[in-house]
């Protein structure tokens, strides 16, 4: 099969790879309908996150189930499915509490590389959610978004307790930030402030109730904390890189802080319903669509900020 | 009047000071029935927190209202009152959300020094809570505890979302930690683990639902974060001193974090009710009681760990 492999910084190739096979009875193999490039893929692409040898890339995917292991019960061959980038059993106490990205049996689905024709998904029953039927072609970008970028923006909004009557600020105007705005609106936020504005001024000196940090660097995290009112909530889903939080400032800020890898699986049933019923259209976040063989251009365009997010079709 | 003043590290004196007077129409003057020494008083006492000249000490107090300003409506002369160490108007949006320690008009009550015969309390209507009548003598230590150390342990337990069915761990075995245990029990926690135990082992590898950090140093904070299960809650009320939280570890820990100066005023009505009805007895935390004139021995005993917490009677 064809699949995307990173060899070295900015050396990304689409090449012939071994088609994945069932390795555990809880696995499924899916034929990828669409995959995409994540902001976090740019870390190794730019050489900021080192890689150990050639690395299959991609962890966001939708597709059709081609084969299942002998213990898979809920997912059937032929199902159109969306899954999280983290495999989860969806039954352990951590999953049951809604933190599937930290499942006691968690595995990184992207290890096999989703920017490819086929992908092995571990713990298929707990990880994948089937759509009610085969989706219309125009729904595929939105369903793909649910696999990570929408789920991550959504988690940011939920962690920040965005909701009715709340003023919500979003730090970061990348794909996650844009979908965090969508999420905050969907969750009923009264007012949403994009972070270029001076949040304290716009909130009578108090700060926002909810601030979603969707960028990652130190300055963004501190801006988020400083823009939140005492007792308010910061949801941070930017990949904290080299961040150190000063304990005393956090203490006196007196804000709730919750972040981490988004437990996308928690939100999938609800998000797929909203997309299926065309109540939200997160697929608009993809502003570049390419055949898989042109993955390198997809990375380059995001690296050079010519694209917000690239969708790849095998 | 007599009052406690810190002149230099370990040089604490009880001396004649000017009796406080009404300075704003929202002030009250109270005659102190009992005050005490806080763990945080030991920071300047030990010279770790510098002072600028002679500093009146103490911020925990109960007493009788002697005089009120012309705008005070809810508090009457003769009332027996308990107040937080932070004055709050109790009406601003931050107070209404339960974060009175970050009131937009917040003032530090301890500025005047509560280890004294009299104390000026700003924003008396929003800061002080009167008991239903003059308390029995044996209730005074518990009512005094509500002014800070109990309210702080309670906030830690609330911030950590200690509650029914939860496993709660407490880091720190000082007065705040002990009262956090009392709070967690009162809030219905199923199991409470004192932090000398290995929390992960005792919770099937998952970590506690709720962890209360009641100490302050870096190691305690990291121990608290590492002992909390993904999706669980850390409530930290130890005074974070020199703490730096590594962003990436916090990200992958995926725990809720909330701390800060306890909004004691939020809890006072409930706590006074529990004490008045003799449902809780937090006064047991005082293991040394001295006349005010022996305040120096109260500090020394805590500094040398001969006492957990010293109560002072003017």
Interface residues (C-beta under 8 A of the other chain):
Chain A: X93 X94 X97 X98 X99 X101 X102 X104 X205 X206 X218 X221 X229 X230 X231 X236 X239 X240 X241 X242 X243 X244 X245 X246 X247 X248 X250 X251 X252 X253 X254 X255 X256 X257 X258 X259 X260 X261 X263
Chain B: X93 X94 X97 X98 X99 X101 X102 X104 X205 X206 X218 X221 X229 X230 X231 X236 X239 X240 X241 X242 X243 X244 X245 X246 X247 X248 X250 X251 X252 X253 X254 X255 X256 X257 X258 X259 X260 X261 X263
